[in-house]
Amino acid sequence: MMCPKTELHNGLSFGTRSVLLCLILTFTVCVAGQSELICSHQPIVALAGDDVILPCYLDPPISASSETVEWTRPGLDRKYIHVHHNGRLIYLHQNPSYFLRTRLFVDKLQNGNVSMKIFKVKISDAGNYFCILESMLKEASIQLTVGAASTPIIEVVSNNSRSVVLQCESKGWYPEPEVVWLDGEGNLLSAGPTETVRGPDDLYTVSSRVTVEKRHSNNFTCRVQQKDINQTRETHIYVPDDSFTVQLSPDWIQIIIIIILIIIIIIIITIIRLIYIYVLLIITLTTRSKRIRDRVISQWERWINNWMKKRQRLSFQRSQQ
């Protein structure tokens, strides 16, 4: 039985058009089936506050303009980070912490680029992300590592005639970093244990002390580094030669002042006692002198009286003769 041949206005029969449509759909499905969704196999590292791109694309490239592109992060109460459907973002499903902080490169969807950009990334954004093309049965994951770093500060905390104690402190690190000290030639210095404090914002503050002696250059470096995020910060300090001198601590200064005051009080008491003894001696000598004078006068008076009496007796005897 022969079927009637129906001609179309463009010269193609309905059957021919159906065959072509089937071929196109079959080719599209085949290409989509062969295309692979690929995200970076290496963790993406970013610093808090920076913008970061999570690269993900179809290879071989085919258009994803008409696809629903979902970015999710398992473990969140609302796992959807970005849902792109019919050319726009579906805010209803988006996790609130990512509101107005994500976007896709819409003009590159036709090339199979489904990468997502996160603005002003936070420490809490770190984790595994999944890109899903549900209609194409495609899914791929990527890991985001978020860190934080800051420049350390060095100060001299104490010194004596032979050595100086330096302290290095750096705030706002994530993950926890390590601290090393170097001399002017780049050699590692032996330092005390690093003190680490984790704040309520999950950022770390680290501090370390090292005792250094006078050297040829007197240049020292505090280096804070975090290998997971490939971040290093360092600060240099030059310690002048005159810093290696004896400088008394406030406690010693107080002790010396107290000793000086005690010596001054002892001297004052001694002077007062000497003055007292001197005055007492003067008074004693004065009293003794008066007694001696009175005794001499008394003796002179007695001698004169005796002499007068003798004269009178002699005079009387002569008159009797």
C-alpha positions in Angstrom: 0.0 0.0 0.0 1.5 3.3 -1.0 1.1 6.4 1.2 0.3 9.6 -0.5 3.2 12.0 -0.6 2.4 15.3 1.0 4.4 18.3 -0.2 5.2 21.3 2.0 5.5 24.9 1.0 9.3 24.8 1.3 9.5 21.8 -1.0 10.1 19.2 1.7 7.6 16.5 2.5 6.3 16.0 6.0 8.1 12.7 6.2 11.4 14.2 5.1 11.0 16.9 7.7 10.3 14.4 10.4 13.4 12.4 9.5 15.5 15.6 9.7 14.1 16.5 13.0 14.8 13.0 14.3 18.3 13.2 13.0 18.9 16.6 14.7 17.5 15.4 18.0 19.5 12.2 17.8 22.7 14.2 17.1 22.0 16.6 19.9 21.4 13.7 22.4 24.5 11.9 21.2 26.6 15.0 21.5 25.1 15.7 25.0 25.7 12.2 25.9 29.3 12.3 24.8 30.0 15.7 26.4 31.4 15.6 30.0 30.9 18.1 32.8 34.3 19.0 34.1 35.1 21.1 37.2 38.6 21.8 38.5 40.2 18.8 40.2 42.5 21.0 42.2 41.0 22.9 45.2 40.3 26.6 44.4 42.1 28.8 47.0 40.9 32.3 47.8 41.5 34.8 50.6 38.6 36.2 52.6 37.1 39.3 51.0 38.3 38.4 47.4 36.1 37.3 44.5 36.5 33.8 43.3 35.5 31.7 40.3 34.6 28.1 40.5 35.4 26.9 37.0 33.2 24.3 35.4 32.4 23.5 31.7 31.1 21.0 29.2 33.7 19.2 27.1 33.3 19.0 24.2 31.5 22.3 24.5 27.8 22.4 23.8 25.3 25.1 24.6 23.8 25.1 28.1 21.7 28.2 27.5 18.5 26.3 27.7 19.5 24.1 30.6 18.7 24.5 34.3 22.1 25.0 36.0 22.2 24.2 39.7 25.1 24.9 42.0 24.6 23.3 45.4 26.6 22.8 48.6 25.5 19.7 50.6 25.3 20.1 54.4 23.6 23.5 54.3 20.1 24.0 55.5 19.3 25.4 52.1 21.7 23.6 49.8 21.1 25.7 46.6 23.8 28.3 46.1 22.7 29.4 42.6 19.8 28.1 40.4 19.8 29.4 36.8 16.5 28.6 34.9 15.1 30.1 31.8 17.8 32.8 31.7 17.5 34.1 35.2 18.4 33.4 38.8 15.7 31.7 41.0 16.1 33.6 44.3 13.4 31.5 46.0 15.7 28.5 46.3 18.9 30.4 47.1 20.7 30.1 50.4 20.3 33.5 52.2 24.0 33.7 53.0 24.8 33.9 49.3 22.2 36.5 48.4 23.5 38.9 45.8 27.0 37.2 46.0 26.8 34.7 43.1 26.5 34.8 39.3 26.9 32.7 36.2 28.5 33.9 33.0 25.3 34.0 31.0 27.0 35.1 27.8 29.3 32.0 27.9 26.6 29.4 28.6 26.3 28.8 24.9 29.9 27.6 24.9 29.2 25.2 27.7 30.8 27.4 30.4 28.7 27.0 33.6 31.3 28.4 36.0 30.0 30.3 39.1 31.5 33.4 40.6 31.3 34.2 44.3 31.8 37.8 45.4 33.5 38.8 48.6 34.1 35.2 49.7 33.9 34.4 53.5 35.6 31.8 55.7 32.3 30.1 56.0 32.1 29.6 52.2 34.8 27.0 52.3 33.7 23.5 51.3 32.6 21.2 48.4 30.3 22.6 45.7 28.4 20.6 43.1 27.4 21.8 39.6 24.3 19.9 38.3 22.8 19.8 34.8 19.8 17.7 35.7 18.2 17.3 32.2 21.6 16.2 30.9 22.2 13.9 33.8 25.5 15.7 34.5 27.1 16.4 37.8 30.6 17.5 38.9 32.1 18.7 42.2 34.8 21.2 43.1 36.4 22.2 46.4 36.8 25.8 47.7 39.4 26.6 50.3 39.1 30.0 51.9 41.9 31.5 54.0 43.0 34.7 55.7 46.4 36.3 56.3 47.9 39.4 57.8 51.3 41.0 58.2 53.1 40.3 61.5 54.3 43.0 63.9 57.7 42.7 65.7 58.6 44.5 69.0 61.5 44.4 71.5 60.1 43.3 74.8 63.3 43.1 76.9 67.1 43.3 76.6 70.3 43.0 78.6 74.0 43.3 78.1 74.2 40.2 75.8 70.8 39.5 74.3 67.5 41.0 73.2 64.0 39.3 73.3 61.9 39.9 70.2 58.1 39.2 70.0 56.2 38.6 66.8 52.4 38.7 66.6 50.0 38.3 63.7 46.2 38.5 63.8 43.5 37.3 61.5 44.8 34.0 60.0 42.9 31.0 58.7 43.7 28.1 58.8 46.2 28.1 61.7 49.6 29.2 60.5 53.1 28.5 61.7 55.7 31.1 62.8 59.5 30.9 62.1 62.4 33.3 62.9 65.3 33.9 60.5 68.6 35.8 61.0 70.1 38.1 58.4 71.6 35.2 56.5 68.3 33.3 56.3 69.2 30.8 58.9 66.4 29.5 61.2 66.5 30.7 64.8 65.5 28.6 67.8 62.4 30.2 69.3 60.0 29.4 72.0 56.7 27.7 71.5 54.1 29.6 69.4 51.1 30.8 71.3 47.9 30.4 69.3 44.4 31.9 70.1 41.3 31.2 68.0 38.8 34.0 68.1 35.0 33.9 67.9 35.3 34.7 64.2 37.4 31.5 63.7 40.4 33.6 62.9 43.8 32.7 64.5 46.2 35.0 66.4 49.7 33.7 66.7 52.6 35.1 68.7 56.2 33.9 69.2 59.3 35.1 71.1 62.9 34.6 70.3 66.1 35.6 72.2 68.8 37.0 69.9 72.4 37.9 70.5 74.5 40.6 68.9 75.5 39.6 65.3 77.2 41.1 62.3 74.1 42.4 60.7 71.6 42.4 63.6 68.8 41.9 61.0 66.0 39.5 62.0 62.8 38.3 60.2 59.6 36.9 61.5 57.8 34.8 58.9 54.2 33.6 59.3 53.1 31.0 56.7 50.2 28.8 55.8 51.0 26.1 53.2 47.4 25.0 52.6 46.5 28.4 51.2 50.0 29.1 49.9 50.3 32.4 51.9 53.4 33.9 53.5 53.8 37.2 55.4 57.0 38.4 56.9 58.3 41.4 58.8 62.0 42.5 59.2 63.6 44.3 62.1 67.0 45.8 62.7 68.3 45.8 66.2 70.9 48.5 66.8 74.1 47.7 68.7 73.1 50.0 71.6 70.1 47.9 72.2 72.4 45.2 73.7 72.9 47.2 76.9 71.7 46.8 80.4 68.3 48.3 80.8 66.6 47.9 84.2 63.1 46.7 84.4 60.6 48.8 86.3 60.7 46.4 89.3 64.5 46.9 89.6 64.1 50.7 89.3 61.6 50.6 92.2 64.0 48.5 94.3 66.9 50.9 93.7 64.8 53.9 94.6 63.8 52.3 97.8 67.4 51.5 98.7 68.5 55.1 98.0 65.7 56.4 100.2 66.7 54.1 103.0 70.3 55.3 102.7 69.2 58.9 102.8 67.1 58.3 105.9 70.0 56.6 107.6 72.3 59.5 106.7 69.8 62.0 108.1 69.3 60.0 111.3 73.1 59.8 111.7 73.6 63.6 111.2 70.8 64.3 113.8 72.5 62.0 116.3 75.9 63.6 115.6 74.4 67.1 116.2 72.8 65.9 119.4 76.1 64.5 120.6 77.9 67.7 119.7 75.4 69.9 121.5 75.4 67.6 124.6 79.2 67.7 124.6 79.2 71.5 124.4 76.7 71.7 127.3 78.8 69.3 129.3 82.0 71.2 128.7 80.4 74.5 129.5 79.1 73.2 132.8 82.4 71.8 133.8 84.2 75.0 132.9 81.9 77.0 135.2 82.5 74.6 138.1 86.3 74.9 137.6 86.1 78.7 137.5 84.0 78.8 140.7 86.5 76.5 142.4 89.4 78.7 141.3 87.7 81.9 142.4 86.9 80.3 145.7 90.4 79.2 146.2 91.7 82.7 145.3 89.3 84.3 147.8 90.4 81.9 150.6 94.1 82.6 149.8 93.5 86.4 149.8 91.6 86.2 153.1 94.3 84.2 154.7 96.9 86.6 153.5 95.0 89.5 154.9 94.6 87.9 158.2 98.3 87.2 158.4 99.0 90.8 157.6 96.7 92.0 160.3 98.4 89.7 162.9 101.8 90.9 161.9 100.7 94.5 162.1 99.2 94.0 165.5 102.3 92.3 166.9 104.5 95.1 165.7 102.3 97.7 167.3 102.6 95.8 170.6 106.3 96.0 170.6 
